[in-house]
Amino acid sequence: MGKMLISFLSGLIGFLFTFLTNYGHNLLGTSLIRGIYGFILWFVLAFFLRWVLGFIVKQSASGRSSELAGDDEALGGNLDLSTPDEDEELINLLKQKPAEDNGGSEGFTPLQPPKLVSMKDPEELAKAVRHLKEE
């Protein structure tokens, strides 16, 4: 009954607020309809908020009681997501290593791609351009 009373009072506040803000600018019927919409919206929001808060409180209360009880059912309920310290490995990765001379590496050689430009006769190229212009 307590949840309904608080939700009803919240809806009534929403109705009065919406009705009074609309009454000066709209007709009585329009203001009443908008006030009813305000009542419904505020009622539902208050009911939902009380339900969510009740759910959170119940979950936190059940979590505390299981921690205090120390049952085997509570094992594995908490998850610790911490990573081990790997500072030395990170420092070693960031340090530059001297070049190793295995004989297999010849150093840097730039890539030399083949030329894509063809050296065709200029008259053939002009003929191809004229052919493409016609189509």
N, C-alpha and C positions, 0 to 999 in steps of 0.2 A: 504494500500500500504506500510505503514511503517513496518508492521510485516513481510511482504514478503521480503522487501529489507534487513532487518536485518538478516532474516533467510537465504537469498541468499548469503549475505556476509559471514555469518558463514559457510555455505556450501562451499564457494569458499576457505576460509581459510583451512577448513578440506581437500579439494581436494589438495591444494598446499602442505600442510604438509605431507599428505599420499604419494602423488606422488614423492615429493623430497626425502623422506626417503626410498622409494622403488626403485627409479631409479638407484641408484648406485649398487644395488644387484640383480636386476631382469631385464628381458627384457622390452622393451618399452610397449608392449601390456599388459603385466601383471601389470606394474606400472600404466598404464591408467585405467585398470579395477579396481584395488584397490583404485585408486584416486577417481573414480566415486562412489565406495562404501563409501569411506570416505565423499564425498560430500553429499550423500543421508543421511548418519547417522548424520552428523553435522547439516544438514538442518532440519531434523526431530527433533533432540534434541533442537535446538534453537527455533523452532516453538512451541514445547511442553512447553519449559521453559517459553516463553513469554505468552503462554496461561494460564499456572498455576499462574504466577505472576499477570497477569491481573485479574484472578478470585479471588485471595486473596485480591488484592487491592479493587476490586469492593465489596467484602463481608465486608471488614473493613470499607469502606466508607458508605455502607448502614447501618451497625451496629451503626456507630457514628450518622448518621442522625436520626435514630429511637430513639436513646437515647436522643438526643437533642429535638426531637419533643415531647416526653412524651406521646405518644398515648397509648390508652388502648390495642392496638395490641401488644405492646412491653411487656406487662405484662406476666410474666412466661418465658421470654426469657433467663433470667439468672438463673443459678442453683447454690446455695451455698451448698457445700458438707462439712460442718463442723459438728463435733460431739460435743455434750455437754460435759462439764467437769464432769467426774465421778471419781475424785481422791479419795474422801472419801470411795466410795464403793470398789475401788481397794485396798486401804490400809486395809480395813476391811477384804477383802477376803484373803489377804496375811498374816494377823496375825493368829497365831495358836490359836485355841479355846481349852480351857481345856476340858478333857474328861467328858462327862455327864454320871452320874451313874443313869441310868433308871432301872437297874436291869435286863434288857433284854440282855445286852451285857456281855458276859463272858470273853472277852479278845480275844487274838489271839490264835487260835488252828491250828497247821500245818495240812496240808492235808496228809492223810495216805492212799495212793492208794493200792489196793490189789496187791499181787505179781503175776507177769505174768509167772514166771518160774514154770514149772510143774515138779513134782518129779516122773517121770516114770521110769520103769525098764530099766537099761542100755542096756540090750540085745534087747529090743524093739526099742530103739533109733538106735542101730547099724544096726538092720534089716531094719529100715526105710531109713537110709543113704545108705545102699547097694542097696536098691530098687531104690532110686533116682539116684544112679550112673549108673545103668543099662540103664536107659531111656535116 
